[in-house]
Amino acid sequence: MKKRISILLLIFVMAVSAVGWFYVVYAGNEKESESGLSIFFNPQMRRFVQIMKIIDESYYRDVSEEEMVNSAIKGMLKDLDPHSVYIHKDNDLENFNMSTSGKFGGIGFRVGIRDDMITVISPIENTPASRAGIRAGDIIMKIDTVSAQGMDINEAVSLMRGEPGTDVRLKINRFGDTINFNIERAIINIKPIPYYGMIDDSTGYIKVLQFSDNLSGEFADAMDELFYKNNATSLILDLRSNPGGLLNEAINISDFFLPKGLEVVSTQSRNEAMEMSFKATKPIYRGFFSLVILVDRGSASASEIVAGAVQDWDRGIVMGDTTYGKGSVQSVYDFEKYGEDMKGILKFTTARYFTPSGRSIDRELIKYEDTDPDTIHYQSLGGLERSLSGNGGIIPDYVFQERRITPVEIKMLQEQTAFVFAAKYIDNRKPDSEFAFSIPEDVIDQYFDYVREQDIDIDTLLSDSELKADAVLRLKLEFARQLGGDELFYRIMTQENYLIQKSRQLLRNASDTETMLQRIEEMTNN
């Protein structure tokens, strides 16, 4: 027993030494370094070692020193904020490294922590999760047979990923309703720009799914084709269901919209080395063009940086639903460089993102700091001096919330009725791509008959004109996806989507942001 206690004390001394070294690296001065080393004499740390000693001697079962230390680290980080985690299990480390690439096996959505629960940030388009009906804001209650209560992000991701072709069962809480999903895993390939094109003779459209390391080059090509080849004079940038990505790509995309020298985003931290201001580095693309950015509850991180900067500088209009509110900087510290026996990754929050007007983007950190809600009304900086709200996330200039889908629609998505019907019809009839633009009424009737054959009662859906129209649109888009891929899907979607059509109204012959704001006021009053 004395030998084990000595080992514990040795571990403690090594840990204190590591903490002291960590302070030297991040503090950058002798005073902070001495503060880190003085932890050895801290009564709270002595109490920690004493508790480890008591557990080692008297707990009812044997617990390894590694298990105790890992649990203590994870518990400490969990109480700090929802974004800081310690990754040490082999499968979690593998998943963390896999997530930094653009290709991985899973079901296709991003998750975060909200109110201490694993929550879907956004499903990735054209993946098993999006086809099954997973939505932004869904709370994951159970993964297969394992409760997700108190689970951290890496544990959840580890359980949901697996071999392509295998199934994962999810129990979801959606606004109080419990929904069960059985989703087949697949290889997830993420293309940052699945589509761009002209909405009409003057309005360009670009859909961005994530801010990956090759985004800005593809974005520049898309902009050149829209504005130089097709003579666009305005742009709709669709960042809905975009969970973010790389900060430098958010800056690069903002460069297209803001004059050189204007701040895009800043970071604030207790550590002065982490406090930075990022500014636009180029003139506005083509001098000036009217701009609308579309966002929703699935827009997070880098998406919020771009939308926040455009809104703060009165450079364009933001439309859609209030964004997720993920605006913090995580630094990664890999212990494995000190030896395989030290393997583990610390990902911890070192700074927060603020928009140019001073709004904190991160909603969860405001809660964890146990401070009053940010009720300050900020002002835009581009000359219009309009009032902007804080308290995390980006509130659009024109707020539009998608309606909640009904239980019948959820069941149809779970059974993937549109996907299966379209696949069978295409296999039997071999229609061309034009079929998706105008599906004959008899085919629509066949589809609803097929849905009934799946024991789904759709009488209430068919009696509601809006619900029926949405069901037909989902079928049309599914035919488009299977007949013509992303190109045909987005050609139809952009002509049918409510927010995109509203954006066209705002942009038509609008020479500045003030004109579009006046049009929003007229639309709201009417």
Kinemage of the C-alpha trace (Angstrom):
@kinemage 1
@onewidth
@group {chain A} dominant
@subgroup {mainchain}
@vectorlist {calphas} color= white
{ca met a 1} P 0.000 0.000 0.000
{ca lys a 2} L 2.829 2.406 0.873
{ca lys a 3} L 4.290 1.735 -2.565
{ca arg a 4} L 0.976 2.714 -4.249
{ca ile a 5} L 0.709 5.889 -2.158
{ca ser a 6} L 4.256 6.801 -3.136
{ca ile a 7} L 3.301 6.320 -6.768
{ca leu a 8} L 0.306 8.609 -6.264
{ca leu a 9} L 2.499 11.283 -4.743
{ca leu a 10} L 4.951 10.898 -7.609
{ca ile a 11} L 2.105 11.328 -10.095
{ca phe a 12} L 1.020 14.450 -8.224
{ca val a 13} L 4.515 15.964 -8.299
{ca met a 14} L 4.779 15.223 -12.035
{ca ala a 15} L 1.371 16.773 -12.617
{ca val a 16} L 2.344 19.900 -10.683
{ca ser a 17} L 5.537 20.153 -12.690
{ca ala a 18} L 3.556 19.864 -15.912
{ca val a 19} L 1.138 22.543 -14.749
{ca gly a 20} L 4.047 24.807 -13.892
{ca trp a 21} L 5.562 24.244 -17.337
{ca phe a 22} L 2.172 24.925 -18.918
{ca tyr a 23} L 2.010 28.258 -17.105
{ca val a 24} L 5.469 29.145 -18.387
{ca val a 25} L 4.413 28.465 -21.995
{ca tyr a 26} L 1.126 30.332 -21.889
{ca ala a 27} L 1.878 33.101 -19.407
{ca gly a 28} L 5.157 34.211 -20.890
{ca asn a 29} L 6.590 35.859 -17.770
{ca glu a 30} L 8.428 34.859 -14.615
{ca lys a 31} L 5.699 35.997 -12.231
{ca glu a 32} L 3.053 33.751 -13.838
{ca ser a 33} L 5.533 30.858 -13.919
{ca glu a 34} L 6.175 31.137 -10.189
{ca ser a 35} L 2.410 31.237 -9.648
{ca gly a 36} L 2.054 27.942 -11.520
{ca leu a 37} L 4.799 26.230 -9.512
{ca ser a 38} L 3.322 27.451 -6.237
{ca ile a 39} L 0.339 25.149 -6.831
{ca phe a 40} L 2.368 22.451 -5.017
{ca phe a 41} L 1.787 24.347 -1.770
{ca asn a 42} L -1.879 25.038 -2.440
{ca pro a 43} L -4.126 23.533 0.288
{ca gln a 44} L -6.765 22.653 -2.328
{ca met a 45} L -4.256 20.540 -4.244
{ca arg a 46} L -3.148 18.862 -1.010
{ca arg a 47} L -6.791 18.011 -0.357
{ca phe a 48} L -7.053 16.504 -3.844
{ca val a 49} L -4.074 14.217 -3.193
{ca gln a 50} L -5.469 13.279 0.226
{ca ile a 51} L -8.792 12.258 -1.369
{ca met a 52} L -6.932 10.117 -3.896
{ca lys a 53} L -5.071 8.485 -1.018
{ca ile a 54} L -8.305 7.743 0.886
{ca ile a 55} L -9.948 6.246 -2.199
{ca asp a 56} L -6.848 4.163 -2.867
{ca glu a 57} L -6.905 2.763 0.669
{ca ser a 58} L -10.618 2.411 1.456
{ca tyr a 59} L -12.827 2.411 -1.665
{ca tyr a 60} L -14.829 -0.828 -2.054
{ca arg a 61} L -13.104 -1.789 -5.334
{ca asp a 62} L -9.721 -1.241 -6.879
{ca val a 63} L -9.427 2.010 -8.867
{ca ser a 64} L -6.306 2.764 -10.878
{ca glu a 65} L -4.430 6.016 -10.471
{ca glu a 66} L -4.967 6.713 -14.179
{ca glu a 67} L -8.725 6.258 -13.840
{ca met a 68} L -8.893 8.670 -10.900
{ca val a 69} L -6.790 11.341 -12.579
{ca asn a 70} L -8.695 11.097 -15.893
{ca ser a 71} L -12.041 11.325 -14.118
{ca ala a 72} L -10.888 14.317 -12.101
{ca ile a 73} L -9.704 16.131 -15.225
{ca lys a 74} L -12.953 15.438 -17.100
{ca gly a 75} L -15.067 16.549 -14.148
{ca met a 76} L -13.089 19.769 -13.781
{ca leu a 77} L -13.479 20.643 -17.478
{ca lys a 78} L -17.188 19.821 -17.522
{ca asp a 79} L -17.829 22.435 -14.842
{ca leu a 80} L -15.775 25.053 -16.712
{ca asp a 81} L -17.764 25.243 -19.972
{ca pro a 82} L -19.434 22.942 -22.513
{ca his a 83} L -16.628 23.171 -25.078
{ca ser a 84} L -13.621 22.102 -22.973
{ca val a 85} L -12.915 18.356 -22.965
{ca tyr a 86} L -10.161 15.862 -22.200
{ca ile a 87} L -9.820 13.048 -24.741
{ca his a 88} L -7.859 9.972 -23.672
{ca lys a 89} L -9.648 6.785 -24.802
{ca asp a 90} L -8.263 5.200 -27.977
{ca asn a 91} L -11.515 5.315 -29.947
{ca asp a 92} L -12.185 8.923 -28.869
{ca leu a 93} L -8.681 9.960 -29.953
{ca glu a 94} L -9.219 8.240 -33.297
{ca asn a 95} L -12.537 10.030 -33.801
{ca phe a 96} L -11.014 13.395 -32.873
{ca asn a 97} L -8.262 12.977 -35.468
{ca met a 98} L -10.799 11.739 -38.041
{ca ser a 99} L -13.040 14.770 -37.507
{ca thr a 100} L -10.318 17.141 -38.712
{ca ser a 101} L -10.480 15.600 -42.196
{ca gly a 102} L -13.243 16.081 -44.745
{ca lys a 103} L -14.219 12.400 -44.941
{ca phe a 104} L -15.469 10.168 -42.140
{ca gly a 105} L -17.932 7.419 -41.328
{ca gly a 106} L -21.113 8.308 -39.498
{ca ile a 107} L -24.669 9.553 -39.988
{ca gly a 108} L -24.039 13.190 -40.925
{ca phe a 109} L -24.666 15.887 -38.341
{ca arg a 110} L -22.736 18.202 -36.031
{ca val a 111} L -23.456 18.179 -32.312
{ca gly a 112} L -22.716 20.529 -29.431
{ca ile a 113} L -23.598 20.974 -25.777
{ca arg a 114} L -26.613 23.139 -24.955
{ca asp a 115} L -28.054 23.280 -21.440
{ca asp a 116} L -25.805 20.309 -20.558
{ca met a 117} L -27.397 18.109 -23.243
{ca ile a 118} L -25.978 16.689 -26.477
{ca thr a 119} L -27.760 18.813 -29.074
{ca val a 120} L -27.751 18.712 -32.878
{ca ile a 121} L -26.190 21.899 -34.280
{ca ser a 122} L -27.126 21.016 -37.836
{ca pro a 123} L -27.573 17.976 -40.077
{ca ile a 124} L -25.335 17.871 -43.140
{ca glu a 125} L -27.317 17.962 -46.373
{ca asn a 126} L -27.743 14.746 -48.355
{ca thr a 127} L -26.615 12.465 -45.520
{ca pro a 128} L -28.438 9.678 -43.646
{ca ala a 129} L -29.272 12.093 -40.804
{ca ser a 130} L -30.831 14.765 -43.033
{ca arg a 131} L -32.783 12.182 -45.048
{ca ala a 132} L -34.111 10.597 -41.856
{ca gly a 133} L -35.399 13.951 -40.595
{ca ile a 134} L -32.875 14.962 -37.922
{ca arg a 135} L -33.231 18.712 -37.267
{ca ala a 136} L -31.148 21.471 -35.662
{ca gly a 137} L -32.014 21.698 -31.965
{ca asp a 138} L -32.844 17.999 -31.549
{ca ile a 139} L -31.669 16.778 -28.127
{ca ile a 140} L -30.096 13.320 -28.094
{ca met a 141} L -31.436 11.347 -25.123
{ca lys a 142} L -30.055 7.904 -25.922
{ca ile a 143} L -27.567 6.380 -28.385
{ca asp a 144} L -28.440 2.737 -28.949
{ca thr a 145} L -28.915 1.523 -25.359
{ca val a 146} L -26.683 4.153 -23.720
{ca ser a 147} L -28.160 7.245 -22.059
{ca ala a 148} L -26.621 10.478 -23.346
{ca gln a 149} L -27.337 12.277 -20.059
{ca gly a 150} L -24.087 13.836 -18.827
{ca met a 151} L -22.145 12.546 -21.838
{ca asp a 152} L -19.452 14.727 -23.395
{ca ile a 153} L -19.159 15.415 -27.112
{ca asn a 154} L -16.410 12.910 -27.828
{ca glu a 155} L -18.217 10.052 -26.087
{ca ala a 156} L -21.349 10.789 -28.122
{ca val a 157} L -19.475 11.040 -31.428
{ca ser a 158} L -17.602 7.812 -30.656
{ca leu a 159} L -20.863 5.926 -30.130
{ca met a 160} L -22.554 7.328 -33.239
{ca arg a 161} L -19.697 6.623 -35.614
{ca gly a 162} L -19.048 3.125 -36.869
{ca glu a 163} L -18.742 0.890 -39.886
{ca pro a 164} L -20.675 2.080 -42.961
{ca gly a 165} L -23.801 -0.017 -43.455
{ca thr a 166} L -24.384 -0.590 -39.738
{ca asp a 167} L -27.265 1.053 -37.869
{ca val a 168} L -27.356 3.402 -34.910
{ca arg a 169} L -30.524 3.984 -32.892
{ca leu a 170} L -31.174 7.461 -31.526
{ca lys a 171} L -33.795 8.602 -29.039
{ca ile a 172} L -34.468 12.301 -29.680
{ca asn a 173} L -36.295 14.964 -27.683
{ca arg a 174} L -37.755 17.589 -30.026
{ca phe a 175} L -39.558 20.387 -28.161
{ca gly a 176} L -40.896 17.892 -25.622
{ca asp a 177} L -41.814 15.155 -28.111
{ca thr a 178} L -39.851 11.894 -28.031
{ca ile a 179} L -38.880 10.478 -31.437
{ca asn a 180} L -36.934 7.295 -32.205
{ca phe a 181} L -34.667 7.052 -35.248
{ca asn a 182} L -32.880 4.070 -36.739
{ca ile a 183} L -30.214 5.428 -39.104
{ca glu a 184} L -27.747 3.548 -41.284
{ca arg a 185} L -24.166 4.819 -41.112
{ca ala a 186} L -22.351 5.849 -44.284
{ca ile a 187} L -19.127 7.485 -45.434
{ca ile a 188} L -19.714 11.229 -45.101
{ca asn a 189} L -18.090 13.391 -47.764
{ca ile a 190} L -18.441 17.107 -47.149
{ca lys a 191} L -18.228 19.394 -50.170
{ca pro a 192} L -17.991 23.005 -48.923
{ca ile a 193} L -19.902 24.521 -51.890
{ca pro a 194} L -22.399 21.994 -53.276
{ca tyr a 195} L -23.991 24.570 -55.600
{ca tyr a 196} L -23.864 28.091 -56.949
{ca gly a 197} L -25.831 29.709 -59.746
{ca met a 198} L -28.073 32.554 -60.865
{ca ile a 199} L -31.505 32.918 -59.235
{ca asp a 200} L -32.597 35.460 -61.854
{ca asp a 201} L -30.900 37.765 -64.339
{ca ser a 202} L -29.159 39.835 -61.628
{ca thr a 203} L -29.007 37.727 -58.439
{ca gly a 204} L -26.339 35.153 -57.730
{ca tyr a 205} L -26.651 32.398 -55.111
{ca ile a 206} L -23.949 30.426 -53.270
{ca lys a 207} L -24.622 27.621 -50.806
{ca val a 208} L -21.803 27.014 -48.290
{ca leu a 209} L -22.000 23.883 -46.122
{ca gln a 210} L -18.862 24.372 -44.027
{ca phe a 211} L -15.757 26.551 -43.710
{ca ser a 212} L -13.130 23.964 -44.657
{ca asp a 213} L -9.561 24.623 -45.703
{ca asn a 214} L -10.333 24.745 -49.427
{ca leu a 215} L -13.419 26.985 -49.231
{ca ser a 216} L -12.059 30.429 -50.163
{ca gly a 217} L -10.530 29.248 -53.451
{ca glu a 218} L -13.805 27.618 -54.520
{ca phe a 219} L -15.723 30.682 -53.342
{ca ala a 220} L -13.563 32.990 -55.472
{ca asp a 221} L -14.212 30.826 -58.548
{ca ala a 222} L -17.957 30.901 -57.862
{ca met a 223} L -17.969 34.687 -57.416
{ca asp a 224} L -16.019 35.236 -60.636
{ca glu a 225} L -18.437 33.100 -62.635
{ca leu a 226} L -21.517 34.771 -61.138
{ca phe a 227} L -20.338 38.378 -61.388
{ca tyr a 228} L -18.078 38.368 -64.444
{ca lys a 229} L -19.519 35.629 -66.627
{ca asn a 230} L -23.212 36.010 -65.674
{ca asn a 231} L -23.222 39.722 -64.767
{ca ala a 232} L -24.707 39.338 -61.272
{ca thr a 233} L -25.167 42.598 -59.358
{ca ser a 234} L -26.288 41.079 -56.026
{ca leu a 235} L -25.688 37.930 -53.984
{ca ile a 236} L -27.551 35.560 -51.675
{ca leu a 237} L -25.082 33.685 -49.432
{ca asp a 238} L -26.819 30.681 -47.867
{ca leu a 239} L -25.232 29.696 -44.545
{ca arg a 240} L -28.207 27.770 -43.200
{ca ser a 241} L -27.254 24.505 -41.447
{ca asn a 242} L -23.581 25.512 -41.676
{ca pro a 243} L -21.910 24.572 -38.357
{ca gly a 244} L -18.754 26.591 -39.068
{ca gly a 245} L -15.173 25.448 -39.423
{ca leu a 246} L -11.895 27.313 -39.793
{ca leu a 247} L -11.489 30.889 -38.547
{ca asn a 248} L -9.114 31.885 -41.338
{ca glu a 249} L -11.712 30.839 -43.922
{ca ala a 250} L -14.338 32.992 -42.185
{ca ile a 251} L -11.930 35.926 -42.522
{ca asn a 252} L -11.212 35.061 -46.169
{ca ile a 253} L -14.921 34.969 -47.058
{ca ser a 254} L -15.567 38.235 -45.193
{ca asp a 255} L -12.847 39.806 -47.335
{ca phe a 256} L -15.230 39.649 -50.305
{ca phe a 257} L -17.774 41.855 -48.505
{ca leu a 258} L -15.925 44.339 -46.269
{ca pro a 259} L -13.555 47.196 -47.122
{ca lys a 260} L -9.898 46.618 -46.339
{ca gly a 261} L -9.016 47.395 -42.710
{ca leu a 262} L -12.458 46.863 -41.151
{ca glu a 263} L -12.560 44.438 -38.243
{ca val a 264} L -14.217 41.087 -38.954
{ca val a 265} L -14.035 39.576 -35.465
{ca ser a 266} L -11.989 39.874 -32.290
{ca thr a 267} L -11.092 37.479 -29.506
{ca gln a 268} L -11.069 38.337 -25.818
{ca ser a 269} L -9.279 36.307 -23.181
{ca arg a 270} L -7.670 36.458 -19.754
{ca asn a 271} L -4.462 35.528 -21.574
{ca glu a 272} L -3.246 38.603 -23.463
{ca ala a 273} L -1.512 36.376 -26.031
{ca met a 274} L -4.950 35.095 -27.094
{ca glu a 275} L -6.464 38.560 -27.597
{ca met a 276} L -6.513 39.367 -31.294
{ca ser a 277} L -8.355 41.428 -33.874
{ca phe a 278} L -8.879 40.063 -37.385
{ca lys a 279} L -9.457 42.569 -40.186
{ca ala a 280} L -10.403 42.483 -43.825
{ca thr a 281} L -7.283 42.487 -45.966
{ca lys a 282} L -8.641 43.298 -49.437
{ca pro a 283} L -10.945 45.837 -51.075
{ca ile a 284} L -14.607 44.851 -51.448
{ca tyr a 285} L -15.093 42.467 -54.353
{ca arg a 286} L -15.993 44.592 -57.409
{ca gly a 287} L -16.349 47.676 -55.209
{ca phe a 288} L -19.871 47.030 -53.925
{ca phe a 289} L -22.854 44.733 -54.487
{ca ser a 290} L -26.082 44.168 -52.565
{ca leu a 291} L -25.923 41.212 -50.188
{ca val a 292} L -28.269 38.956 -48.211
{ca ile a 293} L -27.011 36.235 -45.859
{ca leu a 294} L -29.376 33.416 -44.876
{ca val a 295} L -28.953 31.751 -41.457
{ca asp a 296} L -30.879 29.457 -39.119
{ca arg a 297} L -30.514 27.624 -35.813
{ca gly a 298} L -27.935 25.364 -37.459
{ca ser a 299} L -25.623 28.252 -38.397
{ca ala a 300} L -22.725 28.374 -35.944
{ca ser a 301} L -19.160 29.506 -35.321
{ca ala a 302} L -17.560 30.707 -38.587
{ca ser a 303} L -21.030 31.254 -40.089
{ca glu a 304} L -21.875 33.576 -37.208
{ca ile a 305} L -18.596 35.445 -37.605
{ca val a 306} L -19.356 36.248 -41.254
{ca ala a 307} L -23.021 37.108 -40.629
{ca gly a 308} L -22.163 39.195 -37.549
{ca ala a 309} L -19.517 41.232 -39.369
{ca val a 310} L -21.797 41.905 -42.351
{ca gln a 311} L -24.613 42.974 -40.027
{ca asp a 312} L -22.420 45.115 -37.752
{ca trp a 313} L -20.966 47.108 -40.655
{ca asp a 314} L -24.379 47.579 -42.346
{ca arg a 315} L -22.886 45.775 -45.314
{ca gly a 316} L -25.907 43.580 -45.999
{ca ile a 317} L -29.064 41.995 -44.620
{ca val a 318} L -29.216 38.852 -42.475
{ca met a 319} L -32.402 36.796 -42.868
{ca gly a 320} L -33.721 33.624 -41.233
{ca asp a 321} L -33.717 32.277 -37.679
{ca thr a 322} L -31.474 33.221 -34.738
{ca thr a 323} L -28.174 31.353 -35.028
{ca tyr a 324} L -26.835 28.657 -32.699
{ca gly a 325} L -24.468 30.812 -30.638
{ca lys a 326} L -21.109 28.989 -30.811
{ca gly a 327} L -18.397 31.622 -30.624
{ca ser a 328} L -15.378 30.466 -28.671
{ca val a 329} L -11.765 29.553 -29.373
{ca gln a 330} L -10.528 26.101 -28.368
{ca ser a 331} L -6.826 25.374 -28.193
{ca val a 332} L -5.543 21.806 -28.455
{ca tyr a 333} L -2.765 20.452 -26.240
{ca asp a 334} L -1.463 16.985 -27.171
{ca phe a 335} L 0.304 15.152 -24.349
{ca glu a 336} L 1.466 12.274 -26.551
{ca lys a 337} L 4.516 14.240 -27.675
{ca tyr a 338} L 5.950 13.465 -24.229
{ca gly a 339} L 5.589 9.711 -24.793
{ca glu a 340} L 2.958 7.109 -25.685
{ca asp a 341} L 2.208 6.497 -22.011
{ca met a 342} L 1.139 10.164 -21.748
{ca lys a 343} L -1.357 10.032 -24.628
{ca gly a 344} L -4.313 12.341 -24.275
{ca ile a 345} L -5.614 15.546 -25.834
{ca leu a 346} L -6.800 18.580 -23.909
{ca lys a 347} L -9.148 20.780 -25.928
{ca phe a 348} L -10.004 23.813 -23.851
{ca thr a 349} L -11.530 27.256 -24.281
{ca thr a 350} L -8.945 30.013 -24.389
{ca ala a 351} L -10.922 32.954 -25.814
{ca arg a 352} L -14.329 34.169 -26.964
{ca tyr a 353} L -15.362 35.657 -30.298
{ca phe a 354} L -16.888 39.142 -30.402
{ca thr a 355} L -18.444 40.867 -33.389
{ca pro a 356} L -17.064 44.312 -34.355
{ca ser a 357} L -19.835 46.069 -32.378
{ca gly a 358} L -18.846 44.138 -29.229
{ca arg a 359} L -21.469 41.378 -29.172
{ca ser a 360} L -20.405 38.043 -27.691
{ca ile a 361} L -21.330 35.275 -30.136
{ca asp a 362} L -21.222 32.342 -27.689
{ca arg a 363} L -24.547 31.819 -25.917
{ca glu a 364} L -23.480 28.919 -23.660
{ca leu a 365} L -20.446 30.694 -22.178
{ca ile a 366} L -22.701 33.531 -21.065
{ca lys a 367} L -24.740 30.947 -19.138
{ca tyr a 368} L -21.693 29.189 -17.634
{ca glu a 369} L -20.246 32.466 -16.386
{ca asp a 370} L -23.382 32.794 -14.243
{ca thr a 371} L -23.800 36.433 -15.215
{ca asp a 372} L -26.924 38.359 -16.058
{ca pro a 373} L -28.174 38.041 -19.668
{ca asp a 374} L -26.569 40.461 -22.108
{ca thr a 375} L -29.453 42.896 -22.546
{ca ile a 376} L -27.311 45.698 -23.959
{ca his a 377} L -28.478 47.084 -27.282
{ca tyr a 378} L -25.466 47.508 -29.518
{ca gln a 379} L -25.261 49.805 -32.526
{ca ser a 380} L -24.192 48.964 -36.047
{ca leu a 381} L -21.003 50.649 -37.213
{ca gly a 382} L -21.571 51.252 -40.916
{ca gly a 383} L -23.394 54.558 -40.656
{ca leu a 384} L -26.993 53.430 -40.081
{ca glu a 385} L -26.523 53.119 -36.291
{ca arg a 386} L -29.307 50.572 -36.021
{ca ser a 387} L -29.921 48.671 -32.781
{ca leu a 388} L -28.463 45.142 -32.508
{ca ser a 389} L -29.181 42.612 -29.749
{ca gly a 390} L -26.598 40.695 -27.712
{ca asn a 391} L -26.867 37.594 -25.463
{ca gly a 392} L -25.292 35.192 -27.937
{ca gly a 393} L -25.972 34.173 -31.508
{ca ile a 394} L -26.895 36.477 -34.387
{ca ile a 395} L -30.490 37.702 -34.540
{ca pro a 396} L -31.417 38.332 -38.195
{ca asp a 397} L -32.748 41.629 -39.537
{ca tyr a 398} L -35.696 39.683 -40.940
{ca val a 399} L -36.654 36.802 -38.635
{ca phe a 400} L -38.330 33.786 -40.173
{ca gln a 401} L -38.775 30.517 -38.285
{ca glu a 402} L -39.575 27.330 -40.137
{ca arg a 403} L -42.715 25.701 -38.821
{ca arg a 404} L -42.431 22.590 -36.673
{ca ile a 405} L -43.027 19.444 -38.682
{ca thr a 406} L -45.964 17.274 -37.639
{ca pro a 407} L -45.811 13.691 -36.288
{ca val a 408} L -47.064 12.400 -39.659
{ca glu a 409} L -44.235 14.209 -41.474
{ca ile a 410} L -41.736 12.862 -38.954
{ca lys a 411} L -42.979 9.324 -39.599
{ca met a 412} L -42.658 9.824 -43.366
{ca leu a 413} L -39.088 11.037 -42.905
{ca gln a 414} L -38.228 8.158 -40.600
{ca glu a 415} L -39.520 5.676 -43.158
{ca gln a 416} L -37.808 7.680 -45.950
{ca thr a 417} L -40.957 7.380 -48.032
{ca ala a 418} L -39.986 10.001 -50.629
{ca phe a 419} L -36.489 8.524 -51.018
{ca val a 420} L -37.710 4.940 -51.486
{ca phe a 421} L -40.648 5.827 -53.770
{ca ala a 422} L -38.482 8.008 -56.024
{ca ala a 423} L -35.778 5.334 -56.242
{ca lys a 424} L -38.295 2.634 -57.239
{ca tyr a 425} L -40.075 4.881 -59.737
{ca ile a 426} L -36.824 5.934 -61.419
{ca asp a 427} L -35.668 2.320 -61.601
{ca asn a 428} L -38.923 1.242 -63.314
{ca arg a 429} L -39.736 4.241 -65.547
{ca lys a 430} L -36.321 5.838 -66.260
{ca pro a 431} L -37.592 9.477 -66.457
{ca asp a 432} L -35.269 12.284 -67.577
{ca ser a 433} L -34.219 15.190 -65.359
{ca glu a 434} L -37.046 17.448 -66.569
{ca phe a 435} L -39.489 15.124 -64.809
{ca ala a 436} L -38.507 16.643 -61.443
{ca phe a 437} L -39.674 20.135 -62.423
{ca ser a 438} L -43.295 19.087 -62.900
{ca ile a 439} L -44.315 15.750 -61.424
{ca pro a 440} L -47.640 14.538 -62.917
{ca glu a 441} L -50.645 14.411 -60.601
{ca asp a 442} L -51.077 10.677 -61.088
{ca val a 443} L -47.513 10.096 -59.836
{ca ile a 444} L -48.214 12.246 -56.772
{ca asp a 445} L -51.337 10.157 -56.127
{ca gln a 446} L -49.253 6.986 -56.464
{ca tyr a 447} L -46.827 8.389 -53.902
{ca phe a 448} L -49.534 9.053 -51.319
{ca asp a 449} L -50.927 5.551 -51.936
{ca tyr a 450} L -47.450 4.191 -51.266
{ca val a 451} L -47.267 6.178 -48.005
{ca arg a 452} L -50.580 4.649 -46.870
{ca glu a 453} L -49.184 1.189 -47.641
{ca gln a 454} L -46.498 1.904 -45.015
{ca asp a 455} L -49.288 2.129 -42.391
{ca ile a 456} L -48.971 5.915 -42.167
{ca asp a 457} L -52.259 7.784 -41.720
{ca ile a 458} L -51.982 10.838 -43.987
{ca asp a 459} L -55.623 11.961 -44.027
{ca thr a 460} L -54.887 15.019 -41.851
{ca leu a 461} L -51.874 15.883 -44.014
{ca leu a 462} L -53.875 15.739 -47.235
{ca ser a 463} L -56.636 17.890 -45.752
{ca asp a 464} L -54.163 20.702 -45.029
{ca ser a 465} L -53.069 22.513 -48.202
{ca glu a 466} L -49.760 23.696 -46.708
{ca leu a 467} L -48.789 20.260 -45.409
{ca lys a 468} L -49.718 18.597 -48.692
{ca ala a 469} L -47.750 21.164 -50.719
{ca asp a 470} L -44.680 20.622 -48.520
{ca ala a 471} L -44.967 16.846 -48.939
{ca val a 472} L -45.128 17.231 -52.718
{ca leu a 473} L -42.117 19.556 -52.627
{ca arg a 474} L -40.101 17.001 -50.631
{ca leu a 475} L -40.970 14.405 -53.261
{ca lys a 476} L -39.991 16.773 -56.068
{ca leu a 477} L -36.650 17.545 -54.404
{ca glu a 478} L -35.980 13.850 -53.850
{ca phe a 479} L -36.589 13.136 -57.543
{ca ala a 480} L -34.287 16.065 -58.363
{ca arg a 481} L -31.523 14.745 -56.109
{ca gln a 482} L -31.678 11.246 -57.580
{ca leu a 483} L -32.042 12.353 -61.206
{ca gly a 484} L -29.564 15.219 -61.259
{ca gly a 485} L -27.606 15.372 -57.992
{ca asp a 486} L -26.907 18.647 -56.165
{ca glu a 487} L -27.141 20.704 -59.359
{ca leu a 488} L -30.767 19.820 -60.098
{ca phe a 489} L -31.740 19.745 -56.420
{ca tyr a 490} L -30.621 23.344 -55.842
{ca arg a 491} L -32.006 24.622 -59.147
{ca ile a 492} L -35.462 23.578 -57.969
{ca met a 493} L -34.974 24.399 -54.301
{ca thr a 494} L -33.877 27.974 -54.985
{ca gln a 495} L -37.043 28.586 -56.993
{ca glu a 496} L -39.312 27.118 -54.313
{ca asn a 497} L -37.735 28.290 -51.031
{ca tyr a 498} L -39.608 31.065 -49.224
{ca leu a 499} L -36.571 32.892 -47.812
{ca ile a 500} L -34.713 32.855 -51.103
{ca gln a 501} L -37.709 34.388 -52.872
{ca lys a 502} L -38.021 37.039 -50.131
{ca ser a 503} L -34.318 37.762 -50.580
{ca arg a 504} L -34.878 38.336 -54.305
{ca gln a 505} L -37.544 40.926 -53.459
{ca leu a 506} L -35.158 42.776 -51.155
{ca leu a 507} L -32.285 42.713 -53.608
{ca arg a 508} L -34.166 43.759 -56.742
{ca asn a 509} L -32.780 47.168 -57.753
{ca ala a 510} L -31.554 47.798 -54.194
{ca ser a 511} L -28.488 50.017 -54.320
{ca asp a 512} L -27.702 49.916 -50.591
{ca thr a 513} L -28.495 48.217 -47.270
{ca glu a 514} L -30.718 51.062 -46.088
{ca thr a 515} L -33.095 50.477 -48.996
{ca met a 516} L -33.372 46.791 -48.085
{ca leu a 517} L -34.036 47.637 -44.426
{ca gln a 518} L -36.865 49.924 -45.503
{ca arg a 519} L -38.314 47.097 -47.586
{ca ile a 520} L -38.111 44.764 -44.576
{ca glu a 521} L -40.055 47.291 -42.514
{ca glu a 522} L -42.720 47.476 -45.206
{ca met a 523} L -42.911 43.664 -45.432
{ca thr a 524} L -43.218 43.369 -41.651
{ca asn a 525} L -45.923 46.027 -41.379
{ca asn a 526} L -47.918 44.430 -44.168
